């Protein structure tokens, strides 16, 4: 494969990954191209999302596990109620989205404080295999979301004879 073809394939793969990533992930990747994160860590500078005063990037941490007959997706979304989480799945992607809201009130004789924090999050992940969306199931327990996505067809490796 020529060097130009290899660079073109790398650019296409990067473009596809950028389309699936959230805006915060896209920004982080772009910033890492200019100034690698490891350099910033050595200087004691926090992550890019923490640099914007008043803005909190909430992107759930996700593990995608490719098993023989299913794809298992685990998402850590602590502090979110089950009713505030929305899932959508296609045969090749899973999107986890939700809202958070926290309100604190404190009242004393001549003092009143009320803080409200709201936020939204969304994360779309590419699945390693086509899945059957009709048979997908999810459970949410102790801040951990587990989504089981059965694969469309289970394929086994087959040896072919050359004719």
N, C-alpha and C positions, 0 to 999 in steps of 0.2 A: 504494500500500500504506500502510495506516495505521501510525502510530508504534507502537501496541501490537502489531500483527502483526509488525513488524520486530523489536521487542524479543523477542517470543516465539520467532521463528525463530532469532535470535542465541542465546538461552538453550538451545534444542533442539540447535543445532550444538555449543555448548560442552559440553553434557551428553554428546553422542555422542563427542566427542573425549576427555572425561574417562574414559569407559568403556573406551576402547582403551589409554589411557596406563598406564604402570607406576605403582605407588604413589609413587615418588619424583618422577615427572613431575607427578602430580596435586598433590602437596604443593608443588612448586615453583610451579605455576600459581596455587594458592590464595595462597601467600605473595606472589607478584607482584601479586595483586589488592590486597593490603593495603599492601605496600611495594614499589614497582617496583624491579627488579634494578638499573636504571641509577642509582638513588639510592644503593643500597648500594655499588655499585662506586665511586662518587665518594667515599664515606666510607672506602674501603679494606677493606670487609668481604667475606670470601670467599663463594662460592656457598653456597646453603642446605645442600646435601648435605655440605659440608665442615665445617659448624658442629657436627655431632653427633659427639662424641668417640668414636672406636672404630668408627664406622659408615662404611663406604664404599659409596656408591651406584654400582653398576656398570651402566651402561646403554650398550649399544653405539651408536656413531654410525652412522646409517643414511641412505643416499641411495636414493630411489625414482625410477627413470627410466621414464617412460611412452613407449614406442616404438610404431610403427604396429602391429606384430604381437606384441609381447611387453611384459611389465613386467620390468625388471631391477632387482633390489634388491642393493645393496652394503652390507655391514656390516663395520665395523672391530672385530675382536675379537682383538687382539694378546695374546699370552701365554696363549692357550687352545689345548689340543690338539684336533684334529679329532674324536677319540673323545668329548670332553666337550661337544660342541655338539649340540643337538637342534633340529630344524626341524619345524614343523607348519604346514600351509597349508590354508585354505579357499578358496572361490571369490572372497572379498573381503578376506581378511586373511592375513598371514604372521607367525608367531611364531618368534623366535630366542631360544633359552634355552640355558644352559650352566652349567658349574661351573669354578671355578679353584681350584688348590691349589698352594701353594709352601712348601717346607720348607727351612730353613737350619740347619746345625749347625756349631758351632765348638767345638773342644776343645783345651785347653792343659794345662799341668801341674796347676794348681789352679783351673781355670776351665772351665766348660761352659755353652754357650749353645745353645738350640734354639728357633727361632721357626717357627711354623706359621701360615700365612694361608690361609684358605678363604673362598670367596665364591660367590655365585650371581648370575646376571643373567637378565633376561628382557625382551624388547621385542616388542610387537605393533604392527604398522603396518597401516593401512588401505591397500588397493590401489586405484589409480585406475580399474580396470576389472575385470570378471569374468575369471578365469583358469581354464585347464584344469589341474586339480591332478594328473591322471594323466601329463601330459607335462612336469611341472616338473623342473628339474635344478639341482644345486648343485655348486660346487667351492670348495675352501678352500686358499688358498696364501698363505704369508707374512703370516698374521694378517688376511687379507682374505677374507671370505666373499662369493661372488657367486652369487645365485639367479636363474635364468632361468625366468620364468613365462609361457608362451604364452597369449595372449588367447583366449577362447572363440570369438569371431567377430570378424573384422576388418570394421569398418563404415566405409564411405566416405560423405562428405557428399553428399547428393542434393538436387537442387533440385526443389521441388514446385510444380506449377501450381495456382493457385486456380481452382476451378470456379465 
